[in-house]
Amino acid sequence: MSSFSIPLSGLASSQEALNIISNNLANLNTTGYKDQTANFQSLFYQTLGTTGSGDPIQVGAGSQVGSIGTNYTNGAVNATGVPSDVAITGNGFFITQKPNGTIEYTRAGDFGVNTQGQLVATDGSTVMGYPAVNGVVNQSGTLQPIQVGQSAISPPSATTTMQQQTNLNSAATPGTEYSTPMTVYDSLGESHVLTFNYTNTGPGAWSYTITLPAADTGGTGNPTTIASGNLTFDANGNLTSPSGSVTGITVSGLADGAATMNLTWNLTGTNGSSLLTQVASPSATTSTNQNGYSAGLLQNYTVESDGTVQGQFSNGQVQALGQVALANFPNAGGLQLTGGSNYAPTLASGAAVIGAPQSGGLGSLTGGALEASNVDISTEFTNLIVTQRGFEANARVITTLDTVTNTTINLQASPGN
């Protein structure tokens, strides 16, 4: 009887809605989970005829779940302090690649690091992004697994400029000497200690020599002089000659086989003030600075809001290791859930549009944090009560129909009928 099929369809629809609510509650603490809602629609209608005015007389055949909507609003972002954890705020999905090459998408940023030093999702899929070479991200390159392994190395950089904040005592007598060291680096990252030797030659006048240990160039004996000259100060203790910088300081024939070093000694600061002074105070060097550094091993990393993975190296350098990419879809509601918080594109979703975070309508990232489920427990319990009432109402209709049927059968079976 159609009378039974109608409430049965209502029971089936309510059961599906209860399953969806149960799944939402079960994933209340699932990272990046998006709440789902069952949307009901009526089944086909049977036309019995028309009224005198021509209006159709129709009887419905019940209901069914017409669609399941996904709520893609952001979940709360909770800090974890784990550098591999990443949360998305706004639009977009992380791009992951399975070992068989299949590309999937997810909002769950609870990543880890595999034995190859690659950032991976909980199912072992690698997290894809733009590669970086010597700290420079190439967004036009092919997406690759993000490397954050401790084996990453920051290449060395040879010193080209150096400076020091030094005062030479104006009360010094001719022949008074003052020496101060400075460490510089060659093209292989090997350190060398230069010694700046100052000798007073008279009021407001000093000579200087810059020396390097003889062993650094494969020799023995006295240090090798790589630069020398004279310094002149005015009555206010400011350097007047030379001005600006000393150029053409070269260090060649290094014992480790490094390239010739070409050094510039800056004598003035960024504001044009003299870095070398001569006032009535003991000779002293308060600071030194140079732009070279040795090779360094990766010690830590952070994910910036634009997806750039910044590595901190043992040589004090900070360089980009890569940039996490995001994807979005013309119709995110058309994505197919494949389990494990992963999504796969369909014809309904359209093709993925890939880009860097904070560009093209894509959201931003928060490193060391996770996006929580956006399931609201109070809303789910309210939906649970409403759906339960619907289930009970349809069950009551079936019970009523059963009573009517039994009564009808009994009437037919009564004596005299």
Secondary structure, 3 states (H helix, E strand, C coil): CHHHHHHHHHHHHHHHHHHHHHHHHHCCCCCCCCCEEEEEEECCEEEEEECCCCCEEEEECCEEEEEEEECCCCCCEEECCCCCEEEEECCCEEEEECCCCCEEEECCCECEECCCCEEECCCCCEEEEEEEECCEECCCCCCEECECCCCCEECCECCCEEEEEEECCCCCCCCCEEEEEEEEECCCCCEEEEEEEEEEEECCEEEEEEEECHHHHCCCCCCEEEEEEEEEECCCCEEEECCCEEEEEEECCCCCCCCCEEEEEECECCCCCECEECCCCCCEEEEEEECCECCEEEEEEEECCCCEEEEEECCCCEEEEEEECEEECCCHHHCEEEECCEEECCCCCCCCEEECCCCCCCCEEEECEEECCCCCHHHHHHHHHHHHHHHHHHHHHHHHHHHHHHHHHHHHHCCCC
